[in-house]
Each structure stands twice: as structure tokens, then as C-alpha cells.
Amino acid sequence: GNYESVAETSKDDMLGQSLMEMSINLKTAADQNKNRNWSMAGIAKIAEIIRASNHNLDELSNQLISYLVKYLNATQGGIFVLNEEKSLDLKGCYAYQKKKFVEKRIEVGQGLVGQSILEKDIVYLTEIPQNYLHITSGLGDANPGALIIVPLKNEDEVVGAMEIASFHKFEKHH
């Protein structure tokens, strides 16, 4: 399991070169397996949350976003759901300044969340506009290092969006 050891070989040492290449391939396979296991464990937990809380949209949204923010080692997040008027309501949040968003109506196409729903596509930013979002704590506040907005779909129909902010960049398997 230790793929960090390096043997010194010359260019003429075909066996040594082959062993080094095999070590690199084994490390790549182990990393891919680790990421796949991480993803599958997360998906299993999400399915469990959905089964346990599918009777109440607010409770489900809060439990899902809380779990995802923690699992992704992120900092804050929100789940927005389309209402009958085709605007977005914040249904679940983790470490948001909730009152600020409850009174605010987001229309489809408005802002990054609304644009993500309009385009039915993920928005991923690593350069966040200065006044877009602040992560706050008792000691201060700061801009996140990454922001991802994912449209929530039921088959091909977009029903909402999830926004997660983090101090670190998200990896591809996240």
C-alpha cells in the first residue's frame, strides 16, 4: 500500500522502469478506488436521509444540506426549491444567514442560482466576487475559495438548486 517509495533505476534498466510504471499504475488505481468508495458511501447516506425524511421538504432539505456540507468538508450551503410561481425558496441551509435569504425571492435566471436553473447546468467558481457571499463565524468573515451550484432535477425537470461554498476547491469526485 505504500506507493511513495522510489527506486533509483537507469534508463537501461527495463525491469526497474517496468516496476516503477507498475507502482504508478497501482497508486492511480488505489486513488480511484478510494474516491469511488468515498462517493458511494456518500450516495448511500443521502439515500438513507431521503428515505427517512421524505415526508417533510423543509426537514429533508436541512438534513441533506447539513450532511453534504460536512461530508464535502465545506463551510456553508443552501437548497433552493422552485415554488408554484416559478421562483426559488430557500428550503434548507447550513451556516447561512437565513433571514437574509428567506425574505429574498430569487427568480429563474436571476443571479448565479437562477442562472444555474435556467441553463440546467452546474456553476463552479473558484474566484468569487467580493460581495457575493461571506462565510462568517464568531471571529470574523471571509470570502469562500470555491462555490458550486448544482441544479436539482427530477428526471429532466429542474426542481431546484443546491449551493455549497467552501474555503477549499472541490475535487472532481466531490
C-alpha positions, -999 to +999 in steps of 0.1 A: +000+000+000+030+023+001+033+038-034+056+066-024+089+046-023+111+053-053+138+030-066+166+046-085+169+030-119+188+038-150+172+042-184+187+009-195+171-010-166+139-022-182+129-043-152+133-013-129+114+010-152+086-015-155+084-018-117+082+020-114+055+022-140+036-006-123+039+013-090+025+044-105-004+025-121-012+008-087-012+042-069-036+056-096-059+026-092-058+028-054-066+066-056-095+060-080-108+032-058-106+054-027-125+082-044-152+057-057-157+043-022-159+078-008-186+087-034-206+055-029-206+059+009-219+095+004-246+084-020-257+056+004-261+081+032-280+105+010-304+077+001-309+069+038-316+106+046-342+107+017-359+076+029-361+088+065-372+124+058-391+124+025-424+133+042-413+169+050-395+190+024-380+215+049-366+188+072-353+168+042-336+199+028-320+208+061-307+173+067-294+169+032-275+202+030-261+197+065-248+163+056-234+174+023-216+204+037-200+183+064-192+154+040-176+177+015-156+195+043-172+227+030-184+256+050-220+266+041-248+256+018-284+260+008-311+242-010-335+263-031-367+248-045-390+261-072-424+271-060-457+274-079-448+309-091-416+295-106-394+315-082-370+299-057-375+295-020-347+286+004-358+253+020-327+241+038-295+258+048-263+252+068-244+282+082-263+307+060-275+340+072-310+326+067-331+357+073-313+375+045-325+348+020-359+339+034-372+374+026-355+375-008-372+359-038-349+345-064-363+343-099-352+318-125-324+334-144-316+359-116-281+356-100-259+325-102-285+302-086-312+314-110-289+311-140-279+275-130-316+266-131-322+284-163-293+267-180-299+234-162-261+232-157-236+233-128-219+266-119-184+262-104-164+292-094-130+295-077-129+333-080-159+345-060-170+382-065-160+402-033-196+409-022-213+378-034-211+356-003-192+358+031-186+328+053-190+341+089-181+329+123-178+345+157-143+356+149-148+371+115-158+366+079-141+358+046-149+350+010-150+313+001-124+298-021-149+278-042-186+279-049-206+252-066-243+254-076-259+223-088-294+222-104-316+196-087-335+175-112-364+151-112-357+131-144-352+160-169-372+186-150-353+211-128-370+214-094-344+235-075-307+241-069-281+234-043-254+259-035-223+250-015-194+273-005-160+262+008-127+276+017-110+249-004-116+239-041-138+209-048-122+178-063-136+161-093-151+132-073-168+156-050 
